[in-house]
Each structure stands twice: as C-alpha cells, then as structure tokens.
Amino acid sequence: MAESYDVFGSCILLREIYQDDLGRLYRAGIIEEESIDRNIWLRVLDGAGLSGDEIAASFQQARIIGETLTGAQLPKNPQFFEAGGVAALGCDYIAGQPLNRVLARARDEAFPLQPDNTLLIIEKLALALVAGEAVKLSGKVVAHGFLHPGLIYLSNDGEATVSGFGVGDALLGALDDPEAVPGGRAYLAPEVLADRRSSQEGDVYSLGAILFHLLTGTALPVAPDDRGDALQAAHVAWDGEALAPDIRSILTRALAPTPGDRFSTASDFRTELDKLIYGGAYSPTTFNLALFADRLFRSEIEEDEIAMQNESEIDIGPYVATEQEEPETASGVITGEPGGMALEPEAVPPAPGRKDRRGLWYAVGGVAIAAIATGIFWIGRGLGPQQPPPTPTPTAEEIAARRQAQEDRLRTLTQEMVQEMMAEREEEIRQELIARQTRIEELQRSLQRSERRAAQSAAAAATEAATQKKLMQEIEKQEEAQRLQQDELEAERREAEEAASKPSPVEEAVVGTAVGASDAKPGAEDSTDARKTEKTPPPMAPSPTSPPQPKSGTAAASVRFGDFVSPEEADTLPVVVKSQPLTWPRNAQRSKGKGVVVIRQTVNAGGGIDEVVVLRADHTGWGIPEAALEAAKGYRYKPGTKNGIAITTHTFVTWRYDFTQQP
C-alpha cells in the first residue's frame, strides 16, 4: 500500500524527526516540477505562542544574513517558508539530529557526553557565532539572539550546524506569551529575558548555558536568580565528579549575570576555549563525537537510510498538483495550508552484511560491463540481420565524441560498483570500531575507578597497582587493534581508487567493441576510413583527488583547488582516515616526565600532510617533540572544503604522556 504524505507550501513532509516547544522538525523534500529536487531540514515553528506572521516578517532580513554568512558551522542554502499563518525555516539536509534530541536521548539512555565531546561541540557553535561577528547589518554586528538547542543540528559525522540567524528577535518577542518556548528560556541571559533584545554578550551566555547542559545533563533553571546556586552545585554527568576548575572558570565567566563580566564576543570565548581544548587536559576529536552519535542513534540512522531509499519511488504527481494551487507571493514566501503529521514509510529490513568480496565485485563489474557492451552491439546491429537504412558517414570528431561518451559511461559504472563495495566494507569496519571503542571506554572507566580506590589508602594502592597495569595493557591492545583496522581500511580504499581510476582490459576491449558497433555502416570502406581518421587517445580516468566542480557564483570562483583557507573560514574541516601510532623513544620513557605535545598539521587538498609544526611541547629533550612530529607526518585525511572545493588548511593533534610510573 502506497504511503501518503502531507505538504507544507512547496515541501513534501517525508519524515517527522522531533517535536519540541518550537514546533515540529521534519526531513522534507523540495518539490521541483515532477520530482523531489533535494532533501532539507524543515523546522516548522508552530509551537505554542509563536506567531507565524511576526516570524515571517523577519524573513527578509534572515534571507540577507543567510546569503552573507559563510562557514562550516552554518546551514547550507537557508530557506524560509510561510503557509497558512505558520512560519518555517529550511536548509540542506545532513543526516543527524537536533541537539535537544541528543540531550534528551543521552539522559534517557543514561549515556552522557564526555567532557571532551562537550567542549568540541561548543567550539563548533562558537565558530558559527564568530562568522556573524564579521558581518554588520544596519550598522550592527549580526548576533543570533535565540540559541536554542532545537535550532542546532549535530550530524552523524560529528559536525554541528547553527540555524535561525535573523529570526532571533522575532522569537524573543514571542516570549511575551508565558506559554511560548518554555524550554528556550533556560538558555537566555537575564538581560535578554528582561528586554527581549539580542546581543553578542547574550549569545555568549547562551553558549555557556548549552555547555552547562551538555556537561551536567540538565538545563539551567529558568529563573535567573536560581542559576548561581545551580552552577556551584554542578557535577559532570559523565563520571559524577565536580566540575574541573578549568571548566568551572570558563563557565562562571560565560554565565556571569552582568554582561560586562562575560566574554565580550564569541571570538573571545572561543580563544579561551581553545586554550582549554589544546592545553593538554582534553583531547576531543570529531571521530569520537561521531562514534557517540552513532551509538546513541544507530537504529534511527538505519531507519532513515531505508526510508530515503524508499522515497526515491514516491509518485510526486498528487503533491505537485496540490503545491501548484498554492500561489507564491512576490517576496518569494510561499502561502497555503500547513501540512499535518508526516507518515513514516514502512521499514524494509536491511540487506545482511557481507565480508570482503573485492575479487567478486571486480568480476561482477567486468561481466556487467561486457553485458552492457553486448547490448549496445546488438542495438547497433539492429537486433537482427536486417541492414539499417543508409545514414551519413560520421566525421572523425563525431566518432571521437561517441567513443569518449561510451568510455565515460563504462568508467562511471565501474566506479559506482567499486564505491558500493567500499561503502559496505567501510560500514563493516565502522561497526567493529564502534564495538572496540565501547570496550575501550569501559576499560577507561574501570581504570578511573581503580585509580580512585588506590587514592583512598596505601593498602588499596598496592592492591590496585596490578589491576591498573592489566587495564592499561588491555587499553593499549584495543587501541592498537583500532589502528590496524583503520590502516586496513585505508589500504583497501587506495586499492579501490586505483581500480576505479584506470580501465581494466575487459573495459578497454568492450569500449572498442561497443564504439565499433555503434559506428558500423553499410559501407565497410567508409567505416574503415572513418576509424582510420580517429587519432584521439582515450581520456585518462579522473584522479581520486581531482577537485569537484565549484558552485556557481562569485564566491565559489574565488576559491581554487588547493588554496589555503583558515579553519575558521572552511566549510568542512579535514577528517582523519588514517592515524599514525606514536612510539615514544626509550629515553623519553625513562625520563619520568609528564606533559603535552600539540602539533599543527597543514593538510593539503589531497589529504596529505604538507607541514607539521610543534605548537606546544612541555619537554624539548628526550626526543619527545621529534617523536610527535614523526607520527604527525604519517596521518592521512579526507581534505577540508570551501564552496565544494578541496582546500589546504590546518588541523591539530594533541598527545599527552605520563612516564612518572615507568619502572
């Protein structure tokens, strides 16, 4: 039985993700002609006390801001809708969850975020606000104004995106209704609650309030007078310990009741946050944050993937007719009736996992290509002995174009097959890494408990020493196994890229047969002469690191493949695909030293390392910084991007060492 879907203006509501005090959040599709153009996040602002007309009045300003601001933590292609007196915000869909749903699930599953991950999330949110500080509208720096977790998306890859720029003041105005957005008040500064005016200092307070919630698992009290006591009594949900002094210090300043006592801008807040993150006590990574998201929402991720596959078969006809009846105003805001609850497509069980079948995939690819070529050959022959009617003899240029088109088609088929095989293999290893990371976290918690018991008395210390040693050895064993799995995946990825980047002998033979068949004419002499004039060699396969085509517009043209772009201005940052184990020199292990090494890597557009620089080294002797530099050179990344173009940018690696317990 076919599923039915509701619409909102020009959007088909494909799947409801979450419902909160702002309204409902959907994965929706933009209807273009008779198909779904692309998927978007659609935040329908129909919560209690929210006025669609007042929010829609801010859309002109929000559209200007959305077209001006750029950055990795900002939504792509922000859009604004109004239907039946209800306003909605849209942006390109990236698989993930709203942050308030992440917080709720972490609480319900008793699986809180580690402090490292909370700091990383806040740093990403701060980057989004920093982008606004570089832009002025009507002489005023752009502030968000309403930093609600429901307007923040955490992707399955560990990235964070802040939406809602430009509508903050309209949402603040709705707070005159006591029923409007009750959960959002806990993240607003006292003066913002009082005068309903956005500011940079207010955004800093909101960052601090979200950090408090991420760390403790509970939001600040709604009443500002109760927040000081809550901060004093706060404990980290991850381990039940009191807030560390360094985190408490940054929180206390961000949550200062008076604006003048806070960080004046998000940029200042981020500077202090980076000192905390890269100072040695913490070592957050986007990979670990992605693992956390995967463990928390594994079933939803699988269901969403299945649903998106089913949605490719939706008959858009009935929804196109409905949408075309709803006129579009001159301002581009869509009017009509709001849609209701979206019905989720019936789940289809995923195909069972398969082991490494590279040889089988390549064989299947060759057979498939041969079958396609055979079909083309018979089509060229007219599927029978009958001779086709005479046609003009093709020119050498036409033959070359046909040959190139056929080669491109066959090469695309090969690459798609290899990519499908690699996607299965990557998912298989990803699941193994998740299970191993879970084991490592359990061991680390056991080690922490053992260390606390040892700290209580000398007798316990002697008893726990052997236990701690075994736990550390097991952790090292699991981490080494993780590195080996990552190396194995990287080797397979390189092999697959090489296989896809050059045609196999079967493919080369098939191209010749297919082109010959399609160019065959009744006059053998004409055909032979035409082939003799064909001198154009087959095109080289695209390199795996070839730059993607830039987006249209002057902004895209300003960035070229391989250009250096600072991390703050990049759209996506480099992602580790291979890490290099660090082996400390024997002299370092005997040094009894304890400290941190922070390395800055310059990652080029191919994912390689151009330069490594020591930013911090607590010890310059015993070969410690040299060992860290050597390990940093062996990393491999998925390159960062700007406007869809692979770029060169910086990333950082932190190593902590403690040789005080070495014999």
N, C-alpha and C positions, 0 to 999 in steps of 0.2 A: 504493500500500500504506500502510495507516494506521500511524503511528508508535506505539510503546509507551513508556510512562513508568513510572518507579518512584515509590514514595511514601515519605514519612518522616512517620509519625504522620498528622496531618491535612493534610499538604502533598503536592502533586504536584511532583516534581522535573522542571522544564521544560528547564533548560539548565545544564550544568556550566560555571562561569566559570573556576575556577582551583583548583589543588591545591598545598598547601604543607605546612609542618611542623605547622600547626594542624589540618589536615584538608582538607575539600573545601568549596568555596563554590559555591552554586547560585543561579540565579534560579528561584524556586519560586512556586507558587500556593497560596493558602489555599482549601481545598475547603469550600464552604458549600452544603448541600443538594445540588443537581444542577448546580452551576456553580462556576467559579473566582471567588471573591469579589474578590481583588486579588493582584498580584504582590508578592513580598517577596525581600529578600536572605536566604538561609538559610545560615548558617555552621555546618556540621556539624563538631563538634570531635571527630574520630575519628583524630587524628594519633597517632603512636607515643607510648606512655607516658601518655596522657591518660585519666583515669578519668571516665566519664560520670556515675557515681553521686556522686562528690565534687563535680564541677562542678554537677550538678543540685541538690545540697544548698545551693548559694549562690543559687539562682534566686529564692527568696522575698525575700531582701534585694535582689537585682538588679531584681526587679519593682517594689519600692517606690522604688528610686532612679530607675528608668526613668519612673515615673509622676510623679516630683517634679521632675527636671531638665528645663529648657526652654532652647532656644537654637537658632540657625541651624545650628550645627555638631554637633547631637545627632540621633540617629536618631529617626524618627517611628514611633510605635506599636511600641515594642520588645516582642518576644515571646520565650518560652522554651519549648523542647520537649525531651522525652526519649523515645527509642524504642529498645527492646532494649539498654539499658545505654549508649546513646550520647546525649550532650547536644548541643543545637544552639541557636544564637541567631538570631532573626529580627527584621527591621524593614522598613518600607515600602521598596519598590524604587525607586531613582532611577538611571536609566541611567548607567553609569560603570564604573570598575574599582577593585579593591583597590589600595592604594598599593604593596604589594610587587610586584604585577604591572607597575605603571607603572615602577618602578625596574628590574625585570628587562628589560622591553622597551626602555627608554632605553639600557641597557647593550648589549643585543644589536644594536640598530639604530645604535649609536654616535651617538645623538641625545640628549645630556644636557640637563637642565633649565638654563635661565639662572638666575643668582643671584637676579634679581628674582622669578622664579616660586617659587624655593625659599623665600624669605623670606615670600612671601604664603601658601604652604601652611602653614608653621609658625605664622604668626599665626592662621590659622583653627583649627589644632589647639589652640593656646594658649587661644583663646576657649572651646572645649569644656571644657577643664580649669578655666577661670575659673568656668564655670557650677557645677561641683562644689564650688568653694570657698564658695559661698553657702549650701550645704546641710550640715547636720550629721546624722549617723545614730549613735545611741547615744553622743552627745556628741563624735563625731569628724568632722572635715571629710571629705567624700567625696573620695577620691583614686581614680584609675583603677587604678594598680598594675601594669598589664601592657600598656604602649603599644606594641603590635606592629603593623607596617605592614599585616599581614593583617586587622586589625580596623578599618582606616581606609579609607573609600571616597572616591575622587576622582571627582566626577560629570563628565559630558561638558560641563557648563556651567561648570566651573572651581570648584565648591564642594567642600568637604571635610567629611566626617562621621566622628565617632569613636564606635565601638560598643564594647560589652564592659564598660561600667561595672557594677560589682557582682560580676563574676566574676574580677577580677584576682587576689585572694588565692588562689582555688582553682587558677588556672593557675600561680601561683608555687609552690604546694605540689607541683604535678606535677614541678617541676624536680629533685626528689629522685631521679627516674629520669634517669640520664645521657643517655638517648635521647630524652627529651621536649623538644620545641620547641627544637632546637639553634640555629635561626636567630634565635630571640627573645632569646637571652642577650646578644647584642651591643648591645641597646637598654636593658639594665637596669643600674642603678647598682651599684657594687661592694658597698655595704652591703645592697642588696636581694638580690643574688646570695648574700650570706652568710647573712642571717637570714630571707629569704623574707617580708618584711613590706612592705606598700605604704606610701607616704608622699608628701606633696606635693613634698618635695625629690627623691624618686626619680622622680616624674613630670617634674620639670624636667630631670633628667638624660636621661630618655628623649627629651624634646623636642630636646635638644642632639644626642643620638645620631642621631635621624632627620634633623636639619638637616645633620649631617656627611655622612650617606649621600646625601642629595639633592644636596649641593654637589659631593662628590668622586666620586660614582658607586660607592663601595664602603662597606661597613659597617665599623664599628669592630671591632677584634679582640675575640674572645670573652673572652680573658684580660685582666682589668683592668690588670695590670702593663704590658701592651704598648700601652695606649691613648695614653699620653703621647707616645711616640715617633711614633705614627701621626698625632696632631694636629700635631706640629711639622713633619712632612714633607708635610702635606696640600697638595694643589693642586686648583684648581677644574676639574672635568671639562669645563666649557663651553669654556674658552679655554686650558687648560693653565697658567694663571698661578698664582702663590702666592696663598693666601687674603688678601683685603684686610685691612688692620689692624683696621677697624671690625668686620668679621665674625669675625675671629680672636679679638678681645677678648670678644665676646658668647659665642662657642663655648667659649673657655677657662673662662669663669666657669660656664657651664651644665654643663660636663663636669668640674668640679673633683672630685677623688677624695673629698674630705671634704664632707659635706652642709652644714656651716656656712659653707663658702666659696662655695656656689652662691647663685643667686637663691632666696629662701626660699619663694616661691609662683609659680605660673604667671602670676598677675597682675603680679608684679614683672618677670618675664621678658618679658611682653608689653609692658609700659611701655617697657623698653629697646629691644625690637624695633621698636616704633612710631617711636621716635626715629631708628632706623636707616632704616626704610622711608620715613618722611616727612621725613627730614633733607636730602634733595636728591640723594644719590648714587644712589638707586634709585627706580624709578617702576613698581612692579608693578601690573598690572590683571588682574581676573578674566577679561576678554575674551582677553588674551594667553595666560592659562593654559588657557582653553577651546580656543584655537587649537592649543596644544601637544598637548592630549589628542586633539583631532580628527586631527591629522597622525599621531599615534602609533598610533591605533586606528580609523582610518577604515573598514577592511574589517570589523572586529568590530562597529562601530556599525551598519553597513548590514545585516550578517547578523542582528544581534539584532532590528532593526526588522522584517525579513522574518519571522523566527521568531515574534515576538509577533503578527503578523498571522495567521499560520497557526494559532497556538494558540487563536485565537478559535473555531475549528471543532472543537476536541477534544471527543470524546464522553466526558463525565465519569462516565457510568454505572458502568463497571467499577471506577473508582477510588473512587467513593462507597461501593460495596459493601465494598471492602477496608477503607476507613477506618472504616466504621460497626462493623466487627467488632472494632475496637481500642478498648477502654474508656478513658474519661477518668477520672483519679483525682480525688479530692475537691479536691486542691490545684490542679487545672487543668493538671497536667503530663500530656502525652499519652504513653501507653505502647504498645508494639507492636514490630514488627521494623523495623530501619532499612532504607531503600531503598538500592539499588546505584547504579551509574553511570547518569546520565540520558542518553538518546539524543537527539541534536540533530535537529530536524526538517529535512527536505531543503530546501535553499535554493532559493528561487524568484527568478529574475533580476528586478531592479527595473525599473519602467517607465522608458523613456527620458525624459530631461529635456525640458521644453518651455519655450519663450520666453514672454514676456509676452502673455497672452491674456485680458486683463480684459474686453474687449468681448464675446469669445466666451463667457466664463464667465457674464456677466450675461444674455446671450441664452439660453444653455442653462438658466440658472436660471429665467428667465421662462417658457420652454417647458415645463420640468418642472413648475413650479407650475400652469400652465394645464392640463397633462395630469392632474395630481392633482385639480384642481378639477372637471374634466370627469368623472373617475371618480366623485367624490363626488356630482356632479349626477345621473348615471345611477343610482347606488345609491339616491339619494333618490327617483328616478322609478320604482324597482323594475325597472330594466333592461328596460323594455317598456311597452306601452300599458296594461297591466292596472292598475287602481286598487287601492292598498293598502287594507286594512280600516280602517275609521274608528278614529281614535285621539283622545284628548282634546286639545283645543286648548292648545298650550303657553302658559305665562304669559310676561309680558314679561321676568321675571327669567331664565326658562329660555332664552329666545331670546338674551338678552344673554350668558348664560354660554356658549351654543353659539358665538355669534359670536366671543367673546373666545378660546375654545379653538381655533377654526379659525384666527384671526389669529395666535395664538401658534405654532401648528404651521407655518403657512406662513413666518412670520418666522424660525423656527428653521431651516427648510430653506434659506432664503436665506443666513442667517449661516453655516451649515455649508459651503455652496458657496463663499462668499467666503473663509472660513478655509482651505479646502482649496487654493484658488487662491493665497492668500498664503503658505501653507506651502511650496508648490512654488517660488514666487518667492524666498522667504527662503533656501531651500536653494540655489537657483541663485546668488544673490549671495554666500551664505556660502562656497561653493566658490571663487568669484572672489576673495573677500577672503583666503581661506587661501593661494591661489596668490600673491597680491600680497604677503602678509605674509612668505611664504617668500622671495620676491625681496628684500624689504627687509632681512631678516635676513642674506641672502647679501651684500648691499651693505655692511651694517654690519660684517660680519666682514672684508670686503675693506678697508674704511676703517680698521679697527683694525690690520690687518697693515701697511697703508701708513704709519700713524702710528708703528708700532714701527720700521719701516725708516728713517723720517725721523729718529727719535730717535737712531739709531746714529751718524750723521755729518752734518756740514753739507752735504756734497755730495749726500747722499741726500735731505736735506730739500728742497733746491732742485728736485730731480728729482720728488719725490713731491707737491709742492705742487699742481701742475696735476691730478694724478690724484685727490688728495683733494677738490679743488674739484668735479671732474666727479662723483665718487661722492656728495658731499653734494647736488648738484643733482638727481641721479637719485633719491636717497632722498626728497628733498622732493617730487619729481614723483610718486613712487609713493604717498607719504602723502596728497598732495592728491587723487589718484585714489581712494584709500580713503575719504576724507571725502565725496567726491562720490557714491560708491556708497552710503554709509550715508544720505546725505541723500535719495537717490533712493528707497531702501527705505522711509524714514520717510514720504515723501510718498505713496507707494503704500499704505502701511499706513493713513494718515489717510483716503485716498480710499476704501479698502475698508471702514473703520469707518463712514464716512458712508453708504456704500451699504447696509451691513447694518443701520444703525440706523433707517432710515426706509423704509416700504414703497414699492415702485415703483407706477406707475399700473396695470401689469398685475396686481400683487398685490392692490391695492385693489379692482379690478374682479372678480378671482377670488374674493376673500373674500365680496363681496356675492352673487355667483352661487352659491357653494357653500352659504352660510348660507341663502339663499333656497330652494335645492333641498332642503336637509335639513329645513327648517321647513315645506315645502309640504304642504297638507292638502287633502282633497276639497272642502271648503267655501272657495271663494275669498274670500268675505266675511270668514270667521273669520280666514283667513290675513292678509288685508289689515289687519283691525283689530289683529291682534297686532303686525304690523310697525309700525303707527302708534304703538303704545304704546312701541316701542323708542326710547328717547331717549339711551341711554348711548353716548357717543362712543368710538371705538376707542382702546385704550390706546396710550400713547406707547411707542416702542421703547426698550429699555434703553440707557442711555448706556454707551459703551465703558469708562468709568471707574467704573461702578456697583460698589459693594462686593460681594464674594462673600458668600454666607451664612456666618455664623460656625459653627464647630464646636460640638457640644453640650458642655455642661459649664460650670461657673462660670468657668474660666479664659478661655474664648472670650468670655463675656459681659462680661468686664472690659475688653476692648479694642473700641473702636468705630472705624468707618471714619474715617480722617484723624487719629486720635490720634497724638501724638508718642511714639515709642518709641526709646530709645537704640540705636545699632548693636549693642551687646553683647547686648541682650535681644531683638532682632528674629530671626524665624525665617529670613527671606531678606532680603538687602540689595538696594538698588537696582542695576539693571543698565543700563549705558549703551545706548541705542538710537540716539542722535544726539549727536555731539560737535561743538563749535563751534571752527573754526580760530582760532588766536590770531595776530594780526598785531601785531608789536612796532612802537611808534612810531619814527619816523626818529631822534629824539633818543636813544632807547634804543640803537639800532644804532650810533650814533656814540659812545656813552658809554665803550666799552672795558670795560664791566662784565661780571662773571661771577657767577652765583649761582642762587638758587632762589626760586620763589614757591609757597606752599602755600595752597590755597583750601578752605574748608569750605563745602559746599553743603547747604542744607536742602531735601530732596526731598519734595514733598507726595504725597498718595495718588493724585493723577492723573498723577504722573511729571514734573510741572513743578518749577521752582525757586522757592521762597518767599524765600530769603535766601542771600546769599553773603558770607562773611567771610574776610578775609586772616588766616591763622594765622602765616604767616612771609613776609617779604619782605626779601631781603638788600639791596635798594636801594629807597628810598622816592621817589627822584626819577626824572626822565626818563619818567614815565608808565608805568613797568613794572607796579606793582601795579594801576593803573587798567585797563591793557590785559588783565591776567589776570582781573580781576573781570568785565569786559565779556564775555570769552569764556565764563567760567563760567556766566553768566546764560543762554547760548544752548543749554545741554545739555538733553537730554530723556532720561528714564529709564523703565524698567519699574519701578514702585514696589516698595518693600520690603513685607513682610507679617509679620503676627503672628497666629498661630492662623487663618491663611487670610484675614485681613482686611487690605486695603491700608492702610498707615500712613504717617505722616510721620516721617522720620528723617534723620540726617546721612550724608554721604559726602564724599570728599576728592579733590581734583585737584591734581597737582603738575606744575609746569613748570620746566624747567631752561633757562638761557640762558647763552650764551657769545659775547660780542661782541668778545672780545680780538683776534680775527683779522679783524675787519671793516676794509676799507680806509678 
